[in-house]
Amino acid sequence: MRAARRLSTALLLSLAGVATVVACRKPPPNEVVYTGQSAGPGGAQAAGSGGAAPMPSTGSGAVSATTGSAAAGSATTGASTSAATSGAGGGEPGGGDVCAPVPVAEGPFSKARLLEAAADCALNRACEFEALARALSESASALAGAPGEPTASAARGAWLAAMTVWQEAEVFRFGPAASSTQPGGDNLRDQIYAWPLVSRCKIEEQIVSRAYAQPSFSSSLINARGLAAFEYLVFYGGSDNACSQFSTINASGTWAALGAGELAQRKADYAAAAAADVVARAGALARAWAPEAGSFRDKLVQAGRGSPVFATEQDALNAVSDAMFYIEKELKDWKLGRPLGFTEDCTTPTCPEALESRFALVSTAHLRANLRGFRRLFQGCGEGGEGVGFDDWLREVGSGDLADRMLAALSGAEAAVDALSPPVEQALSTDRAKVEAVYYAVKALTDLLKTEFVSALNLELPQSSEGDND
């Protein structure tokens, strides 16, 4: 397997000098979530009457059709961060005085110190997110108790705050956040935020059936739970649904029978249930990173020294570097390529229904946070990129020029996102060139990531990027 991956890397290096001047059109990804056609007012519809969207079979986005192995646990998870909650703030934006700051290591580079830095940063992001998830749950409970303004506004604000940190944590998809097919993986990312596996129709069917009020809700399909479901429930105020006329809720008239007040109450109750489930998963994630014997953090930093998960430091660093390819697959290909029509599963010139946050309209902010999360891993998790990162490893092996070029490309991608005015949801139709500029700026970074970077550090390409020459 390693020899095959390195052969793939060598082939990629041979193509690295070929400039890509137009967007390549490539075969559909393993999952087919968006068809390029709207299912009705406000959104795309999964096949059928709103059941699970087709699941990816491979790659970093792979999830099971159900819920993975994580248990819901208790919605009260304050104890889970006790090992990480001393000291002052943990970076922008987040829990303020809740989580300890990330230690900034000093001294000569070593692989062990890079693993410790990655673990400390993952712990900090998980801790901050858990604190914000609790605030989200509290705001959702208030909304359920009194639907309408200002409780709805407070719930939307709490979701935006939690998502800002979560979108950074998205890049830390190694260990417990990763798929169970990966070393130490426990599917927690998909339990918390399953995008793009989201079915608006499924959510609406469960509004009618009140499945969110059942004990089995925490083990129901992930495409109608988590932060993505919460977004629809609190940001979309329409009374229509995205299900077909053959769906039970339309064929039987049960959706139409819901009055405005009843619909608002059920959405609020559903949001509270979804938020409580997110808090439980967030607590599990924070506990998994706690600096205690037997935690995943312990298994990561002990790589090559008795870790039951990683036989060598290089194995652990492969897992961490695989997570950084989030910006290649999810950010570049899914968040930008699909809406721009650069993938064959978009059958029209653009597919705005493939945008990430179509109800909150904050897709641009998500892109910015994703790049911030990448910088934390690549350069360092401290203020201004301080601390040990993969750029330090590159300099250690004599590839300082590559480190500088990757940092320049990262800054270029961040600048392109900052130039997205109006936001991507509007720019896609009014100023497409700016959205394309972001795509190509990110591509400049990911081209380096999947060619020179993995070669210089003798890392393996993740399976999701093997054979991808766009």
Beta strands, then each sheet from edge to edge (+ up, - down):
end
